[in-house]
Amino acid sequence: MFQSRVISSLIKRNKAAFNTVVYSFKGKALPFKDLRQNPSNKSFFNGFRSLPETFKGHHVPSMRNMSTAAASIGVEGKEGLKLLVTGGPRAQKMVGIWLFGSAAWVFSMVVLGGVTRLTRSGLSMTDWKFTGQLPPLSNEEWLNEFDKYKQSPEYKRINKGMSIEDFKFIYWMEYAHRMWGRGLGIMFALPFSYFLRRGYITLRLGLKLSALFALGAGQGFIGWWMVKSGLEEPNSEYAQPRVSPYRLAAHLTSAFAIYSGLFWTALSVVMPEPPAESLAWVRGAATVKRLALPVSLIVGITAISGAFVAGNDAGRAFNTFPKMGESWIPDDIFVMKPLIRNFFENTSMVQLDHRILATTTLISICALRWFTRKLDIHPAVRSLIGTTLGMAALQVTLGISTLLSYVPVSLGSAHQAGALTLLTLVILLNHTVRKPSVSLLKLLPLKTV
């Protein structure tokens, strides 16, 4: 509705100029540089610049409209923006909704995977088929699956004497996780085929999405490769059977990579230009970008270190804070040889690493907020930095609460979801402060009025 009011206002105030731009979509208008030099069209661009004053309280949407219009005008020029989707705004919206929906599905997969791990359900299915299989439908089939599970190390060492009803619960958890992943593949592939056939997807976007689809298909193999490591007998008779922390980290990192790729691509489809209203704001955004990139790296490393915490079940050790037990640094953090193994397999070192990285993440985002407080930047960027800081503080609080509560399923799942939420905000921040196209830069005044 807001966009309709914006367009209606522009038409009423700049009807001639608006018609000139509409005709340019059909290849009948003057070149882009002539549009800027033509006095009859100056009011059109001035109209875009005055939108924030005309529609107070709708600052960011007006920037989005300006970016889309500027991108459309410059798409035919040598220095214009190349859109990822053809077919007009409706096609752009449809593809964007599909990609955001796919990213949300991956988000839910990560959360469901965390619940599956925390309920120790991941090793309940002892075989795997790429196309999936029907769940047990009769008592005989359930007993058959239960007999298979009884041969696993997890049953023999942890769940010996488990009832068939308890087995059904963990089986259904793992089955739901696997089938939810296959559902994502179908949900992604069918619209992808439709949009390709309609010609909405450009070659550049098609290659990106094909790579993400291949990575998603490979995620199923990585998941089974991870589960298989937990079905093998542990080296020590006192060790609990669990999946390899390296394989779990690979599985979770791959999921985060797929999510990040989908979310970034969706943003690029619906917001081909960053919010910009003046060259001063563009310069401010460039400064924010230089600061945000190292912060993003720290956030990513912290998330991966969390996978090793999960893989080593390190959250159930040293359930005190800020000290680890009676000391700040445990004595056994370097007992493994070679030394590098301690950072990935030693429970004490893995938890210490995650504590240090989480604290570093919070401090780095606080520093980002501090160093950008006086910059001349878009209000949306400033608000996003504040939101990211708030989410980082909440994530640290969730982590401490999870640790002190001995990792309950609810808090553990919330902490994993919080990590992905924080990553989402960091991706959005980096996407928002990227450099505008040359065609948009030519339209911007030095300062915002």
DRENDREN-77062 format. One record per residue: x, y, z of N, C-alpha, C in turn. Coordinates in steps of 0.2 Angstrom, whole numbers, plus 2048, in hexadecimal, padded with zeros to 3 digits. Each point is the difference from the previous one (the first is absolute). Example, Ala and Ser with C-alpha at 12.3 -4.5 7.8 and 13.67 -1.06 7.14 Angstrom:
2
8427E48277FC806800804806800;7FE8057FC8048068017FC805803;
//
This chain:
449
8047FA8007FC806800804806800;8068008048048068008038017FA;8037FB7FC8038007FA7FB8037FB;7F97FF8007FC8027FB7FF808802;8008028067FF8078018068047FE;8067FD8008068037FE8008017F8;7FE7FB7FD8008007F87FB8057FE;7FA8008047FA8047FE803808801;8038018058028078018058027FB;8057FB7FE8058027FB7FD8017F9;7FB7FD7FF7FC8017F97FD806800;7FC8028057FD8078018058067FF;8057FF8038058068018058007FA;8017FA7FD8058007FA7FE7FB7FB;7FA8027FD7FD7FB7FB8048007FA;8028057FD8048007FA8077FC801;8038028068067FC8017FF7F9801;7FB7FE8047FE7F98017FF7FC7F9;7FC8037FC7FF7FD7F98077FF7FD;8048058008077FF7FD8037FA802;8007FF8078047FA8037FC7FA7FE;7F98008007FD7FA7FE8017FE7F9;8018057FB8017FE7F98087FE800;8048028058077FD7FF8007F9801;7FB7FD8048017F98017FF7FC7F9;7FC8037FC7FF7FD7F98068027FB;8058038028058027FC7FF8067FC;7FB8058027FE8057FC803807803;8038008058028068048078027FE;8028068028078027FF8047FC804;8078007FF8057FC8047FF803807;8037FC8057FF802807803807802;8068017FD8048078017FC8057FD;7FC7FF7FB7FC8067FD7FA801805;7FD7FB8037FB801805802805805;8067FF8038028048058028077FE;8028017F98018077FE7FA8037FD;7FA7FD7FF7FA8037FE7FD803805;7FF8078007FD8048057F97FD802;7FC7FE7FA7F97FE8018007FA805;8057FC8018007FA804803801807;8038068018038018077FB7FF805;7FA8037FF7FB7FF8067FE7F9802;8017FB7FB7FF7F98018057FE806;8068017FF8057FE805800804806;7FE8068007FF8048067FA7FD804;7FB7FE7FC7FB7FD8038027FA805;8047FC7FD8037FA804803803806;8048058008048028057FC803806;7FA8037FE7FC8038057FB7FB803;8007FA7FE7FB7FB8038017FF807;8068008038007FF8087FC806803;8008067FD7FD8068047F87FF7FE;7FF7FE7FB7F97FF7FE7FC7FB804;8047FA8017FC7FB8038047FE806;8008048058037FF8077FE7FA803;8057FC8037FE7FA8038007FA7FC;8028017F98017FB7FB8068007FD;8068028048068017FD8037FB7FC;8017FA8038037FA7FC7FC7FE7FA;7F97FF8007FD7FE7FA8018057FA;8008078028028057FA8067FF7FD;8057FE8048077FE7FE8007FA7FB;7FC7FB8027FF7FA7FC7FD8027F9;7FB8048007FD8027FA8058047FC;8048048038058047FC8057FC7FD;8027FB8048067FB7FE7FD7FC7FA;7FA7FE8007FD7FC7FB7FF8047FA;7FE8068007FF8047FA8068027FD;8058028048078017FD8037FA7FD;7FF7FA8038037FA7FD7FC7FF7F9;7FA8018007FC7FF7FA8028057FA;8028068028028057FB8077FE7FD;8047FE8058077FF7FE8017F97FD;7FB7FC8008027F97FE8027FF7F9;7FE8057FB8028007F98078037FF;8028048058068047FF8067FB801;8068037FE8067FC8018027FF807;7FE8058048028008077FA7FE804;7FB7FE7FD7FA7FF8048007F9804;7FB8008047FF7FA8057FD7FA7FC;8037FA8007FE7FA7FD7FB7FC805;7FA8007FF7FB7FD8048017F8800;7FE7FD8058017F98007F97FC7FE;7FB8047FF7F97FD7FE7FE8057FB;7FD7FC7FA7FD8047FB7F87FF801;7FC8047FC7F97FF8007FD805804;8038058037FD8058037FF7FF808;7FD8058037FF8008077FD7FA803;7FB7FE7FC7FC7FA8038047FA800;8047FF7FB8057FA800805801805;8028068018058018057FD7FE807;7FA8028017FD7FF8077FF7F8801;7FE7FD7FB7FF7F98008067FC802;8058017FC8077FD801802802807;8008068028028028077FC7FC805;7FA8008007FC7FC8058027F9800;8017FD7FA8027F98008077FF804;8058047FE806800803800801808;7FC8058028008018077FD7FA803;7FB7FD7FD7FC7FA8038057FA800;8047FF7FB8057FB801805801805;8028068018058028067FD7FF806;7F98018017FD7FF8067FF7F9802;7FF7FC7FA8007F88018077FE803;8058027FD8077FE802801802808;7FD8068018018028077FC7FB805;7FA7FE7FE7FC7FB8048047F9800;8037FF7FB8047F97FF806801806;8038058008068018057FD7FF807;7FA8038027FD8008067FE7F9802;7FD7FD7FB7FD7F98018067FB801;8068017FC8067FC801803801807;7FF8068038038018077FB7FC805;7FA8007FF7FB7FD8048027F87FF;8017FE7FA8017F97FF8077FE804;8058048008067FE8037FF801808;7FD8058027FF8008077FC7FB804;7FB7FD7FC7FC7FB8028037F97FF;8068007FD8047FA7FF7FC7FB7FB;7FD8037FB7FC7FD7FB8047FE7FA;8068037FF8038007F98027F97FE;8017FB8058037FA7FE7FB7FA800;7F98028017FB7FC8007FF7FC7FA;8018037FA7FF7FD7F98077FE7FE;8017F98008067FD7FE8027FF7F9;7FB8027FB8027FF7F97FD8077FD;8028017FA7FE8067FC7FF7FE7F9;7FB8037FD7FF8007F97FF8077FD;8038017FA8008077FD7F98027FF;7FB7FC7FE7F98027FE7FC800806;8027FD8067FC8008067FC7F9800;7FD7FF8057FC7FA8017FA802804;7FB7FB8007FA8018048027FE807;7FD8038058017FE8077FD7FA802;8027FC8057FC7FA8027F9801801;7FC7FC7FD7F88008017FD7FB804;8047FB8017FD7FA8048047FF806;7FE7FC8058047FE8068067FC7FE;7FF7FC7FB8067FC7FD8058047FD;7FE8057FD8058057FD804804805;7FC8028058038048068057FB804;7FE7FA8018057FB8038067FF7FC;7FF8007FA8067FF7FB805806801;7FD8067FF804806801804800807;7FC7FE8058038008078057FB801;8007FA7FC8057FB8018068037FC;7FF8047FB8068037FD804805804;7FC8048048038048048037FD806;7FE7FA8028037FD8068077FD7FF;8018007F98077FE7FE805806800;7FE806801804806800803801807;8068038008048018067FC805805;7FC8047FD7FC8058047FB7FC805;7FD7FB7FD7FB7FC8048047FC805;8057FD7FE8047FC805803804806;8028067FE8048038067FB806803;7FB8027FD7FC8068037F97FE801;7FD7FD7FB7F97FF8007FD7F9801;8057FC8037FE7F98017FA7FF805;7FB7FC7FD7FA7FF8047FA8057FE;8028047FB7FB8057FE7FA7FD7FD;7FA8038027FA7FD7FD7FE8027F9;7FC7FC7FD7FE8017F97FD8077FF;7FC8038057FD8067FF805806801;8067FF8048058058008048007F9;8017FA7FD8037FF7FA7FC8047FA;7FA7FF8017FB8037FB801808800;8018038068018078008068027FC;8067FD8028068027FD8007FE7F9;7FD7FB7FE8007FE7F97FC8057FC;7FA8028027FC8067FD8048067FF;8038028058048068008058007FA;8047FB8008057FF7FA7FD7FF7FA;7FA7FD7FF7FD7FF7FA7FD8077FE;7FD8048047FE8067FE8058057FE;8067FF8038068047FE8027FF7F9;8007F97FE8027FE7FA7FB8027FA;7FA7FE8027FB8027FB7FE8077FF;8028048057FF8087FF8058027FB;8067FD8018068027FB7FE7FE7F9;7FD7FA7FF7FE7FE7F97FA8057FE;7FC8028047FA8047FE8038077FE;8068028038038067FE8028007F9;8037FA7FE8027FF7F97FB8007FB;7FA7FD8027FA8017FB7FE807800;7FF8038067FE8078008048057FC;8077FE8008048057FC8007FE7F9;8007FA7FE8017FE7F97FA8017FC;7FA7FF8027FA8027FC7FF8077FE;8018058047FF8077FE8068027FC;8067FD8018068017FC7FF7FE7F9;7FD7FB7FF7FF7FD7F97FA8057FD;7FB8028047FB8047FD8038077FE;8048038048038077FF8057FF7FA;8037FB8008057FF7FA7FC8007F9;7FA7FC8007FC7FF7FA7FD8077FE;7FE8048057FD8067FF8058057FE;8077FF8008058047FE801806805;7FE7FF807801805805807800802;8037FB8008077FF8048068017FA;8048058028068017FC8057FB800;8058007FC8057FB800804800807;8028078028038008067FD7FE806;7F98018007FC7FE8067FF7F87FF;7FF7FE7FA8007F87FF8067FC803;8068037FE8067FD802800800808;7FF8058038008018077FB7FB804;7FA7FF7FD7FB7FC8038027F97FF;8027FE7FA8027F97FF8067FE804;8058048028057FF8057FD7FF807;7FB8048027FD7FF8067FC7F9800;7FC7FF7FB7FD7FA8008047FA800;8068007FD8057FA800802800807;8028058038028008077FB7FD805;7FA8027FF7FA7FD8047FF7F97FF;8017FD7F98007F97FF8067FC804;8058048008067FD8037FF800807;7FC8048037FF8008077FD7FA803;7FC7FD7FC7FD7F98028067FB801;8058007FB8057FB801805802806;8018068018048028067FC7FE806;7FA8018007FC7FE8068017F9802;7FF7FB7FB8017F98018077FE802;8058047FC8077FF802801802807;7FD8058038008018077FD7FB804;7FA7FE7FF7FD7FB8048047F9800;8027FF7FA8047F9800806800805;8038068018058008057FE7FE807;7FA8028027FD7FE8067FE7F9801;7FF7FC7FB7FE7F98008067FC801;8068038008067FB801802800807;8037FA8028027FF807805805802;8008048058058048038067FD801;8068048008067FD8018017FD807;7FD8048058017FE8077F97FD803;8017FB8047FA7FD8037FC804804;8038068037FD8058047FD8067FC;8028007FA7FD8067FC7F97FF7FE;7FC8058007F98007FD8018017F9;7FB7FC7FC8008007F97FD8077FE;8038047FC7FE8067FD8038017F9;7FC8047FC8038027F9806803801;8048007FA8078048007FE807801;8048048047FF8078008028037FA;8057FD7FC8028037FA7FA8007FB;7FD7FA7FF7FA7FF7FC7FA804802;7FF8018067FA8048028018077FE;8078028018018077FF8008017F8;8027FB7FC7FF8017F97F98007FE;7FB7FC8037F98007FF7FD807802;8028028057FD8078038028067FC;8078007FE8038057FC7FD8007F9;7FF7FA7FD7FC8007FA7F9803800;7FD7FE8057F9803801800807800;8058038048008078018028037F9;8057FD7FC8028037FA7FA8007FB;7FC7FB8007FA7FF7FC7FB806802;7FF8018067FB8058028038077FE;8068018028038077FE8008017F9;8017FB7FB8008017F97F98027FE;7FB7FC8037F98017FE7FD807802;8028028067FE8068038038067FC;8078007FF8038057FC7FD8017F9;7FF7FA7FD7FD8007F97F9803800;7FC7FE8057F9803801801808800;8048028058018078018028047F9;8047FD7FC8038037FA7FA8007FB;7FB7FB8007FB8007FC7FB806801;7FE8018067FB804802803807802;8068018018038068018078017FC;7FF8017FA8068007FB805806802;7FD805803804806802800801808;8058028038008018077FC806801;7FD8018067FD807802805805800;7FF8057FB8058068007FC8067FE;8028068037FC8067FE8058067FF;8067FF8028058057FF8077FC7FF;8058047FE8077FD7FF803800807;7FE8048058028008067FE7FA804;7FA7FD7FF7FE7FA8038047FA7FC;8018017FA8047FA7FD807800803;8038058018078008037FF7FD807;7FB8028047FF7FD8067FF7F9800;7FC7FE7FB7FF7F88008077FD7FE;8048037FC8067FD7FE8057FF806;8008058058037FF8067FD7FA805;7FA8008007FC7FB8048027F97FD;8017FF7F98017FA7FD8077FE802;8058048008077FF8028007FD807;7FC8038058007FD8077FC7FA800;7FA7FF7FC7FC7FB8018037F97FD;8048007FC8037FA7FD8047FC805;8058038048037FC8057FB7FE805;7FB8048027FB7FE8057FC7F97FD;7FF8007FA7FC7FB7FD8047F9800;8078017FF8047FA8018007FD807;8018058057FF7FD8077FA7FD801;7FA8037FE7FA7FC8018007F97FD;8028007FA8007F97FC8057FB804;8068028028047FC8047FD7FE806;7FD8048047FD7FE8067FA7FB7FF;7FC8017FA7FB7FB7FF8037F97FF;8058007FC8047FA7FE8027FC807;8038058048037FD8077FA7FD804;7FA8037FF7FA7FD8037FF7F97FE;8017FE7FA7FF7FA7FD8057FB803;8068028028057FB8037FE7FF808;7FD8068037FD7FF8067FB7FA800;7FB8017FB7FB7FB8008037F97FE;8057FF7FC8027FA7FE8047FC806;8038048048047FD8067FB800806;7FA8027FF7FB801806804804806;8038057FE8048048047FC805805;7F98017FE7FC8048037FE7FD807;8017FA8017FE7FC806806800805;8068037FE805800804801807803;8038018068018078037FA8047FF;7FB7FE8047F98047FF800805806;8058047FF8018068058028067FB;7FF8068038028067FC801806805;8058047FF8058007FB8067FB800;8017FE8068057FB8017FE7F97FD;8057FC7FE7FF7F97FE8027FC806;7FB7FE8048017FC806803805805;8057FE8038048048058058057FD;8017FF7FA8068047FD7FD8047FA;8048057FE7FE8047FA8027FC7F9;8067FC8018027FC7FA8027F9803;7FC7FB7FD8027F98028077FE7FF;8027FB8048077FE8008017FB7FA;7FB7FD7FD8017FB7FB7FE8027F9;8018077FF7FF8027F98057FE7FA;8067FE8028057FE7FC8027F9800;7FC7FB8038027FA8018017FB7FA;7FC8027FB8007FC7FA8068017FB;8037FB7FD8058017FB7FE7FD7F9;8018047FB8048067FF7FB806803;8038058017FD8068047FA8027FD;8008007F97FA8037FC7F97FC802;8017FA8027FA7FC8017FC803806;8038038057FD8038067FA8057FE;8028047FA7FB8057FE7F97FD7FD;8007F97FF7FB7FD7FC7FD7FA804;8047FD8047FE7FA804800800807;8048058038008008077FA804803;7FC7FD8047FA803803802807803;8058008048018068048028067FB;8057FE7FC8028057FB7FB8037FB;7FC7FB7FE7FA8027FC7FB805803;7FF7FE8067FB805804803807801;8078008028038068018018047FA;8017FD7FA8008037FA7FA8047FE;7FA7FC8027FA8037FE7FE806805;8027FF8067FF8068048048067FE;8067FF7FE8048067FE7FD8037FA;7FF7FC7FB7FD8027FA7F9804800;7FC7FD8057FA803801801807803;8048018058028068038038057FB;8047FD7FC8038047FA7FB8037FB;7FB7FC7FF7FB8027FB7FC806803;7FE7FF8067FC805804804807800;8067FF8028058068008018037F9;8017FC7FB8018037FA7FA8047FD;7FA7FD8017F98037FE7FF807804;8028008078008068048058057FD;8067FE7FE8048057FC7FE8027FA;7FC7FC7FC7FD8027FA7FB806801;7FC7FF8057FB805802803806802;8068008048038058038038057FA;8047FC7FC8038047FA7FC8037FB;7FA7FD8007FB8037FA7FB805803;8008018077FB8048038008077FD;8068037FE8008077FD8008007F8;8007FB7FD8008007F97FA8027FD;8008037FA7FA8027FC7FE7FA7FC;7FB7FC8037FE7FA7FC7F9800800;7FD7FC7FC7F97FF7FF7FD7FE806;7FA8028027FD7FE8077FF7F9800;7FE7FC7FA7FF7F98008077FC802;8068037FE8067FD802801801807;7FF8068038018018077FC7FC804;7F97FF7FE7FC7FC8048027F8800;8027FE7FA8027F97FF8067FF804;8058048018067FF8057FD800807;7FC8048027FD7FF8077FC7FA801;7FD7FD7FB7FC7FA8008057FA801;8058017FC8067FA800803800807;8018068038038008077FB7FD805;7FA8027FF7FB7FD8058007F87FF;8007FE7FA7FF7F87FF8077FD803;8068037FF8067FD8037FF800807;7FE8058037FF8008087FB7FA802;7FB7FF7FC7FB7FB8028037F97FF;8048007FA8037F97FF8057FE805;8048058038047FE8057FC7FE807;7FB8048017FC7FE8067FD7F97FF;7FE7FE7FA7FD7FA7FF8057FA801;8068027FD8067FB8018017FF807;8018058048017FF8087FB7FD803;7FA8017FE7FA7FD8038007F97FF;8017FE7F98007F97FE8067FC804;8068038018057FD8047FE7FF807;7FE8058037FE7FF8077FA7FB802;7FC7FF7FB7FA7FC8008027F97FE;8067FF7FE8027F97FE7FD7FE7F9;7FF8057FC7FE7FF7F97F97FC7FF;7FB8048037F97FD7FE7FF8017F9;7FB7FC7FD7FF8007F97FD8077FE;7FC8038047FD8067FE8058057FF;8048018058068058008057FF7FB;8027FA7FF8057FE7FB7FE8017F9;7F97FF7FF7FD8017F98008077FF;7FE8048058008088008068037FE;8057FD8048078027FF8037FF7F9;7FE7FA7FD8027FF7F97FC8047FB;7FA8018017FC8057FC803807801;8028028068038078018068017FC;8047FB7FF8068007FC7FE8027F9;7FB7FC7FD7FE8017F97FD8077FF;7FC8028057FD807800805805800;8058008048068058008038007FA;8027FA7FD8037FF7F97FB8047FB;7FA7FF8017FB8037FB801808800;8008038068018078018068027FD;8067FC8018068027FD8008007F9;7FD7FB7FD7FF8007F87FC8067FE;7FB8018037FC8067FE803807801;8048008058048068008058017FB;8047FB7FE8058007FB7FD8017F9;7FA7FD7FF7FC8027FA7FE8077FF;7FE8038067FD8068008058067FF;8077FE8028058057FF8047FF7FA;7FE7FC7FB8047FF7FA8008067FC;8048007FB8018067FC7FB8017FB;7FC8057FF7FB8017FB8038007F9;7FC7FF7FB8028007F98028077FE;8048007FA8028077FE7FA8047FE;7FB7FD7FD7FA8037FD7FD803806;7FF7FD8067FD803806804806803;8077FF8008048058038008067FC;7FE8007F98008067FC7FA804802;7FB7FD8037FA804802800803807;8057FE804800802807803807801;7FD8048058038068028067FF805;8038058018067FF8057FD7FF807;7FB8038027FE8008067F87FF800;7FD7FD8057F97FF8017FD807802;7FB8027FD7FC8068027FC7FF807;
//
